[in-house]
Amino acid sequence: MTSKKISLPAKLINGGIAGLVGVTCVFPIDLAKTRLQNQQGRAVYTGMQDCLVKTIRSEGLFGIYRGAAVNLTLVTPEKAIKLAANDFFRQLLSVDGKELSLASEMLAGCGAGTCQVVVTTPMEMLKIQLQDAGRLAVHQQKALGLEERTAASSHPPQGQPYTTGTMAASKRPSATRIASELLRTQGIAGLYKGLGATLLRDVPFSIIYFPLFANLNKLGQKTSEEKASFFHSFLSGCMAGSLAAVAVTPLDVLKTRIQTLQKGLGEDTYNGIIDCARKIWIHEGPSAFMKGAGCRALVIAPLFGIAQGVYFIGIGEWIMSFFQ
């Protein structure tokens, strides 16, 4: 690491562009991950491929991008904060341009993960409701088909999803409607439901990811002054991202379950992280904590591979040069 000062605006631009490119590529897999993690009892989907095929059949091609607008809107500041904050803390912890120790790299990652949840928590809250709406509709229809069909039309169950019956566009949930309802009933705290679980997932992820990426990426640098190639940064981001993603999957399952506001018939509701972990362990077994691990690795690997590749190209620095 050198003592050269970083340009925070340029890093924010790099992070924003990287996030947009990455999310656009991997969002359908992220949708499958959310739906698989939320499955309890009678499974609607048998795996990622089955989930995507059934989603396209029942909701159309754009169904696999349900919630993408929220993610694409908020991923720019989220990735910008995460990547730029890591650079900022790394520079802050560096002494006379010397390379950081592993402990310092982990501390920088911890700071980055903590900063990003300001944007991540409401983004995940809204995205999860939109992504899971289709699964809830199918789950509801199957459950009602096995129980009393007539009672369903006049007495909706407490766990009724936003979308019931047909997937009519007029009945589909929207981010604006969900956000407005949460703000009206719970205030700003409603958008930050699951903040603790989000911190519990993102801080360990960043502590693992950033030091691992930095050391893998360093292998592609001929000197400390040169950048690694785009391809090497891409592969380093993929490898570090997939390993960190799998490592924190149990925490991601907890976060997803806690932040899902609507539950299907017979599905558990949770009162905090400990209650969620206890019920999953008792009712579904320890393997449930790894639900969606494959999907999560497939999401995070290219997402952070693309993000780091774009980030290290330095588009932000190029843009900022026109204002100097």
C-alpha positions as CSV (number, residue, x, y, z in Angstrom):
1,M,0.0,0.0,0.0
2,T,1.2,3.5,-0.8
3,S,0.8,6.8,0.9
4,K,-1.0,8.3,-2.1
5,K,-4.2,9.9,-1.1
6,I,-7.4,8.4,-2.4
7,S,-10.1,10.5,-4.1
8,L,-13.3,9.7,-2.1
9,P,-15.7,11.1,-4.8
10,A,-13.9,9.0,-7.5
11,K,-14.2,5.9,-5.3
12,L,-17.9,6.6,-4.7
13,I,-18.4,6.8,-8.5
14,N,-16.5,3.6,-9.0
15,G,-18.5,1.8,-6.4
16,G,-21.8,3.0,-7.8
17,I,-21.0,2.0,-11.3
18,A,-19.7,-1.4,-10.2
19,G,-22.8,-2.1,-8.1
20,L,-25.2,-1.3,-11.0
21,V,-23.3,-3.5,-13.5
22,G,-23.1,-6.4,-11.0
23,V,-26.7,-6.4,-9.8
24,T,-28.1,-6.2,-13.3
25,C,-26.2,-9.5,-14.1
26,V,-27.0,-11.5,-11.0
27,F,-30.4,-10.3,-9.8
28,P,-32.5,-13.4,-11.0
29,I,-30.2,-15.7,-8.9
30,D,-30.6,-13.4,-5.9
31,L,-34.4,-13.7,-6.3
32,A,-34.1,-17.5,-6.3
33,K,-31.9,-17.3,-3.2
34,T,-34.5,-15.2,-1.3
35,R,-37.3,-17.6,-2.2
36,L,-35.4,-20.7,-1.3
37,Q,-34.3,-19.3,2.0
38,N,-37.9,-18.4,3.0
39,Q,-39.3,-21.9,2.3
40,Q,-40.6,-23.7,5.3
41,G,-42.3,-27.0,5.5
42,R,-44.0,-27.8,2.1
43,A,-41.5,-26.7,-0.5
44,V,-42.7,-24.7,-3.5
45,Y,-39.3,-24.9,-5.3
46,T,-36.8,-27.8,-5.4
47,G,-33.8,-25.7,-6.3
48,M,-32.5,-22.6,-8.1
49,Q,-33.3,-23.8,-11.6
50,D,-36.8,-25.0,-10.6
51,C,-37.4,-21.7,-8.9
52,L,-36.4,-19.6,-12.0
53,V,-38.4,-21.8,-14.4
54,K,-41.6,-21.7,-12.3
55,T,-41.2,-17.9,-11.7
56,I,-41.0,-17.3,-15.4
57,R,-44.0,-19.5,-16.1
58,S,-46.2,-17.9,-13.5
59,E,-45.0,-14.3,-13.5
60,G,-43.5,-13.9,-16.9
61,L,-39.9,-13.1,-17.9
62,F,-39.8,-9.9,-15.9
63,G,-40.9,-11.9,-12.8
64,I,-37.3,-12.9,-12.2
65,Y,-36.5,-9.2,-11.9
66,R,-39.1,-8.5,-9.2
67,G,-37.6,-5.9,-6.8
68,A,-34.8,-5.1,-9.2
69,A,-35.8,-1.4,-9.3
70,V,-35.3,-1.0,-5.6
71,N,-31.9,-2.8,-5.7
72,L,-30.7,-0.9,-8.7
73,T,-31.7,2.4,-7.1
74,L,-30.1,1.8,-3.8
75,V,-27.2,-0.5,-4.8
76,T,-25.3,2.6,-6.1
77,P,-24.9,4.2,-2.7
78,E,-24.6,0.8,-1.0
79,K,-21.7,-0.4,-3.1
80,A,-20.2,3.1,-3.2
81,I,-20.2,3.3,0.6
82,K,-18.9,-0.3,1.1
83,L,-16.0,-0.1,-1.3
84,A,-15.0,3.5,-0.7
85,A,-15.3,3.1,3.1
86,N,-12.9,0.1,3.0
87,D,-10.4,2.2,1.0
88,F,-10.8,5.0,3.5
89,F,-10.3,2.9,6.6
90,R,-7.3,1.1,5.0
91,Q,-5.6,4.4,4.4
92,L,-6.6,5.7,7.9
93,L,-5.0,2.6,9.4
94,S,-1.8,2.7,7.3
95,V,1.4,3.9,8.8
96,D,4.0,5.6,6.6
97,G,2.6,3.8,3.5
98,K,3.5,0.4,4.9
99,E,1.4,-2.7,4.1
100,L,-1.4,-3.3,6.5
101,S,-1.4,-6.2,8.9
102,L,-4.1,-8.8,8.6
103,A,-5.7,-7.4,11.8
104,S,-5.8,-3.9,10.3
105,E,-7.3,-5.2,7.1
106,M,-10.0,-7.0,9.0
107,L,-10.7,-3.8,11.0
108,A,-11.0,-1.8,7.8
109,G,-13.5,-4.4,6.5
110,C,-15.4,-4.2,9.7
111,G,-15.7,-0.4,9.3
112,A,-16.9,-0.8,5.7
113,G,-19.5,-3.4,6.6
114,T,-20.8,-1.2,9.5
115,C,-21.1,1.9,7.3
116,Q,-23.0,0.2,4.5
117,V,-25.9,-1.0,6.6
118,V,-27.3,2.5,6.6
119,V,-28.4,1.9,3.0
120,T,-28.4,-2.0,3.0
121,T,-31.1,-2.5,5.6
122,P,-34.0,-0.6,4.0
123,M,-32.9,-1.8,0.5
124,E,-33.0,-5.5,1.7
125,M,-36.3,-4.9,3.5
126,L,-38.1,-3.7,0.4
127,K,-36.3,-6.1,-2.0
128,I,-37.2,-9.2,0.0
129,Q,-40.9,-8.3,0.1
130,L,-41.0,-7.9,-3.6
131,Q,-38.9,-11.0,-4.4
132,D,-40.9,-13.3,-2.1
133,A,-44.4,-12.2,-3.2
134,G,-44.6,-14.8,-6.0
135,R,-43.5,-17.6,-3.7
136,L,-46.1,-16.6,-1.1
137,A,-48.9,-16.5,-3.7
138,V,-48.1,-20.1,-4.9
139,H,-47.7,-21.3,-1.3
140,Q,-51.0,-19.7,-0.3
141,Q,-52.8,-21.3,-3.3
142,K,-51.4,-24.8,-2.4
143,A,-52.3,-24.4,1.2
144,L,-55.8,-23.3,0.6
145,G,-56.3,-26.1,-1.9
146,L,-55.5,-28.6,0.8
147,E,-57.7,-26.9,3.4
148,E,-61.0,-25.0,3.2
149,R,-61.3,-23.3,-0.2
150,T,-64.5,-21.5,0.6
151,A,-63.1,-19.9,3.8
152,A,-60.2,-18.4,2.0
153,S,-62.2,-15.9,0.0
154,S,-64.1,-14.4,3.0
155,H,-61.6,-14.9,5.8
156,P,-58.0,-14.4,4.7
157,P,-55.5,-15.9,7.1
158,Q,-53.2,-13.7,9.1
159,G,-50.2,-14.7,7.1
160,Q,-51.8,-13.6,3.8
161,P,-49.2,-12.3,1.3
162,Y,-49.3,-9.1,-0.6
163,T,-50.3,-11.0,-3.7
164,T,-53.1,-13.6,-3.7
165,G,-54.9,-15.4,-6.4
166,T,-53.7,-14.5,-9.8
167,M,-50.6,-12.4,-10.3
168,A,-52.5,-9.4,-11.6
169,A,-50.4,-6.4,-11.9
170,S,-52.8,-4.2,-9.9
171,K,-52.4,-6.5,-6.9
172,R,-48.7,-6.8,-7.0
173,P,-46.8,-5.1,-4.2
174,S,-44.7,-2.1,-5.0
175,A,-41.7,-0.7,-3.1
176,T,-43.5,2.7,-2.8
177,R,-46.6,1.1,-1.2
178,I,-44.6,-1.1,1.2
179,A,-42.3,1.8,2.2
180,S,-45.3,4.1,2.7
181,E,-47.1,1.6,4.9
182,L,-44.1,0.9,7.0
183,L,-43.4,4.6,7.5
184,R,-47.1,5.3,8.4
185,T,-47.4,2.4,10.9
186,Q,-43.9,2.1,12.3
187,G,-42.0,5.2,11.3
188,I,-38.4,5.1,10.0
189,A,-37.8,2.2,12.4
190,G,-40.0,0.1,10.1
191,L,-37.5,0.4,7.2
192,Y,-34.7,-0.7,9.6
193,K,-36.4,-3.9,10.8
194,G,-33.6,-6.5,10.9
195,L,-30.8,-4.0,11.4
196,G,-29.1,-6.2,14.0
197,A,-29.3,-9.2,11.7
198,T,-28.0,-7.2,8.7
199,L,-25.0,-6.1,10.8
200,L,-24.5,-9.6,12.0
201,R,-24.2,-10.7,8.3
202,D,-22.5,-7.8,6.6
203,V,-19.8,-7.1,9.2
204,P,-18.4,-10.7,9.2
205,F,-18.7,-10.8,5.5
206,S,-16.6,-7.7,5.1
207,I,-14.1,-8.8,7.6
208,I,-13.6,-12.0,5.6
209,Y,-14.0,-10.6,2.1
210,F,-11.8,-7.5,2.0
211,P,-8.6,-8.9,3.5
212,L,-9.0,-12.0,1.3
213,F,-9.5,-10.0,-1.8
214,A,-6.6,-7.7,-1.1
215,N,-4.2,-10.5,-0.7
216,L,-5.5,-12.4,-3.7
217,N,-5.4,-9.3,-5.8
218,K,-1.9,-8.5,-4.6
219,L,-0.7,-11.7,-6.3
220,G,-1.5,-10.1,-9.7
221,Q,0.5,-6.9,-9.0
222,K,4.1,-6.9,-10.3
223,T,4.9,-4.0,-8.0
224,S,3.0,-2.3,-5.2
225,E,2.6,0.8,-7.4
226,E,0.9,-1.1,-10.2
227,K,-2.7,-2.3,-10.4
228,A,-3.6,-5.9,-11.1
229,S,-5.2,-6.6,-14.4
230,F,-9.0,-6.4,-14.8
231,F,-9.2,-10.2,-15.2
232,H,-7.1,-10.8,-12.1
233,S,-9.2,-8.4,-10.0
234,F,-12.3,-10.0,-11.4
235,L,-11.2,-13.5,-10.4
236,S,-10.0,-12.3,-7.0
237,G,-13.4,-10.7,-6.4
238,C,-15.2,-13.9,-7.4
239,M,-13.1,-16.1,-5.2
240,A,-13.1,-13.9,-2.2
241,G,-16.8,-13.1,-2.6
242,S,-17.9,-16.8,-3.0
243,L,-16.0,-17.9,0.1
244,A,-17.2,-15.1,2.3
245,A,-20.8,-15.5,1.0
246,V,-20.9,-19.2,1.9
247,A,-19.3,-18.6,5.3
248,V,-22.0,-16.1,6.3
249,T,-25.0,-17.9,4.7
250,P,-26.5,-19.0,8.1
251,L,-26.5,-15.3,9.1
252,D,-28.1,-14.4,5.7
253,V,-30.9,-17.0,6.3
254,L,-31.6,-15.4,9.7
255,K,-31.7,-11.9,8.2
256,T,-34.0,-12.9,5.3
257,R,-36.4,-14.7,7.6
258,I,-36.6,-11.8,10.1
259,Q,-37.0,-9.1,7.3
260,T,-39.8,-11.0,5.5
261,L,-42.9,-9.3,6.7
262,Q,-45.6,-11.6,5.3
263,K,-45.6,-15.3,6.0
264,G,-47.6,-18.2,4.4
265,L,-50.0,-20.4,6.1
266,G,-48.3,-22.5,8.8
267,E,-45.0,-20.7,8.5
268,D,-43.2,-19.5,11.6
269,T,-42.9,-15.9,12.7
270,Y,-39.9,-14.7,14.6
271,N,-39.2,-12.4,17.5
272,G,-35.6,-11.5,17.0
273,I,-32.4,-13.3,16.0
274,I,-32.2,-15.8,18.8
275,D,-35.9,-16.8,18.5
276,C,-35.4,-17.2,14.7
277,A,-32.3,-19.3,15.1
278,R,-34.0,-21.5,17.7
279,K,-37.2,-22.1,15.6
280,I,-35.2,-22.9,12.5
281,W,-33.0,-25.4,14.4
282,I,-36.0,-27.1,16.0
283,H,-38.5,-27.2,13.1
284,E,-36.2,-27.5,10.1
285,G,-32.9,-28.8,11.4
286,P,-29.3,-27.4,11.1
287,S,-29.2,-27.9,7.3
288,A,-31.8,-25.1,6.9
289,F,-29.2,-22.6,7.9
290,M,-27.4,-23.3,4.6
291,K,-30.5,-22.8,2.4
292,G,-29.6,-20.8,-0.7
293,A,-25.9,-21.2,-0.1
294,G,-25.2,-22.2,-3.7
295,C,-27.4,-19.3,-5.0
296,R,-25.7,-16.9,-2.7
297,A,-22.2,-17.9,-3.9
298,L,-23.4,-17.6,-7.5
299,V,-24.7,-14.1,-6.7
300,I,-21.9,-12.7,-4.7
301,A,-19.0,-14.2,-6.8
302,P,-19.8,-12.4,-10.1
303,L,-21.3,-9.4,-8.2
304,F,-18.0,-8.7,-6.4
305,G,-15.9,-9.9,-9.3
306,I,-17.5,-7.4,-11.6
307,A,-17.6,-4.7,-8.9
308,Q,-13.9,-5.1,-8.2
309,G,-13.0,-5.2,-11.8
310,V,-14.9,-2.0,-12.6
311,Y,-13.7,-0.5,-9.4
312,F,-10.0,-1.0,-10.2
313,I,-10.4,0.3,-13.8
314,G,-10.7,3.7,-12.2
315,I,-13.7,5.2,-14.1
316,G,-14.4,7.5,-11.3
317,E,-10.9,9.0,-11.4
318,W,-11.3,9.5,-15.2
319,I,-14.6,11.3,-14.7
320,M,-13.2,13.5,-11.8
321,S,-10.3,14.5,-14.0
322,F,-12.7,16.6,-16.1
323,F,-13.6,18.7,-13.1
324,Q,-10.1,19.5,-12.1
